Amino acid sequence: MSSESLRTTLSNVTAGPKRVSVAELGAASDSVVLLLMQSHNSGTCRQQAREIAAEYERFEQRNAAVAAVVPGSAPKVRAWRRLVDPPFPVLADRDGVLAEAFLQQTRYGQLGRFLSSIGRLPMAVVLDYRDGEPVLEYSYEGETSFDRPSVDELLDAIDECRS
């Protein structure tokens, strides 16, 4: 994870600023939860975002920002967002900047890297920003398209980095 990639601004397709960086989210919170989604076509990704949106107040109580990072152009990711409508930023990572920064896994070799909808595996990370600089405190790498951390697992990870 490079600090430079965390300062890269990505298109935000939800309400709020049009472009957002992870560093900006971290400057306004103690922790940042990034949901590195598999694809803008993935129903499982949308379901995960809905589950976290339903419990978003629990993240806010911990002063934790959440952002969904979806591969694809802003128009494609905007269409994905309309099906979910979360209360947190949805960032279009067209060039895979954050996927590369966190070494988000792919399968099926070159084809999987080219077609994220079949190759990219879901991932979630929790960054601790309490000291002003990001510290990677938790990383969950899905082994299949359906393998994702629960809301409670993410909240536990936030709580653990505070103890």
N, C-alpha and C positions, 0 to 999 in steps of 0.2 A: 504494500500500500504506500503510495507516494503522496506527500502533502500537496504536490502540484495537481494531481488528479482530483483531490478533494476540493481544490479551489476552482476547478473547471466548472463554468456555469452551463447548465443544461436547460432545455426548454421545459417549463413547468406548464402543464396543460390543465391545471386546476385554478381556482381563484387565488389571487395573490400576485406576487411578482412574476413577470413573464419568463424570467431566467433565474435559476437558483443554483447555488453550489452547496455541497455537503458542508463545507467550512462555514457558510452563512447559517445553516441550520444549527451547527454546533456552537456558534457564537451566541445563539439565543437560547440554548438549552444545556442541560448537564450531559445528556446522552443522545445519540442519534441511532435509530434503528433503520437500516436499509434493507428493503426487500428487493433483492435482485431477481427479477422475474424471468421466466423462461422465454416468453414470447407475447406479443400483443394479440395473438390468437388463442391463448391458453385460458380455457374456462377454469382450470384449477387455480391459476394465478388470480383470476378475478374473485374466486371464492375465498382465497386467503385474504385478499384485500378487504372483502366484505366483512370477514370475521374480525379483522383487526379494527376496521371502522366501527363495528358494533361495540367494541371495547375500548375505543380511543380515549375515553375519559380516564381510564386507568393508566394509560401512557402519560397523559397530561399531568396527572397527579404526581408522577415521578419526574416531571420536567424533562420528559423524553420526546424528542421530535421523531416522527416517522415519515419515511418517504418511500414510495414504490418507484423502482427504477426499471423501466420497461424498454427493451430494445426496439428500435424502430424510429421512424420519422415522427415529428410532432403530429401531423394529421392522423397517422395510424394509431398513435398512442392516445390521442384525443378521443377517437372512436372507442377505444378500450375503456377509457376513463368514464365515458358516458354510461357504460353498462354497470359501473361500480359506484361512482360518485362518492369517493371517500373524502373525509374532512382533512386529509393530509396531502402534501404535494405528490404529484405523479410526474416523474421526470422522464423525458424522452432521451434515451441514451443511444442515439443513432449510430455513433461510431464505436460503441462498446468501451468507452473510457473507464467506467467504473467496473465493468465486467473484467477488463484487463487488470485494473488496479488490485482487485480482490481475487484474481485468478479463478474466476467463476468457471467451473468445469463444463466441458462439452464432451459429447460422445459421437461416435461415427466418423471420427477423423475430420478430414478437410470438408466433407459434406456437412457435418454437424456444425462446424465453425461458420460455414456459409449460410446455412438455414437454421437460425436459432430456434425456430419452432419445433424442430425435431432433435436438435443437437444440444442446446444449452440446458443445463440442469439448474433448478432453482437454488437460491442461496439466501441466507439472511445473516447480517452482521450487526453487532452492537458496538458503537464507538463511544468511549468515555471522553467527554470534553471538559470535565470539571477543572482541570489544570490549564485549560486554554489550548492545549495541543491534543490532537486525537490519539487515543490509545485503543487498539483493537482488543476488546474484552471478550468477544464471543463471535464465533463463526459456525454456521450450520450449513453444511453442503449436502443438498439432496442427492440421493443415489438414483432416484427415478423422478419422473415428472410429478408424481404425487407425494413425494417425500418432502415435507416442510415442517418447520417448528410450529407448535401450537402457540396461541396467544399467551398462555400461562408460562410456557418455556421461555418466551421472549421477555416477559415481565420478570421471571426469576433471574434471567441473565442480567437484566438491569439492576435488580436488587443485589445480586452477588458482587457486582463491580463497586457497589457502595459500601460493602462490608469489609 
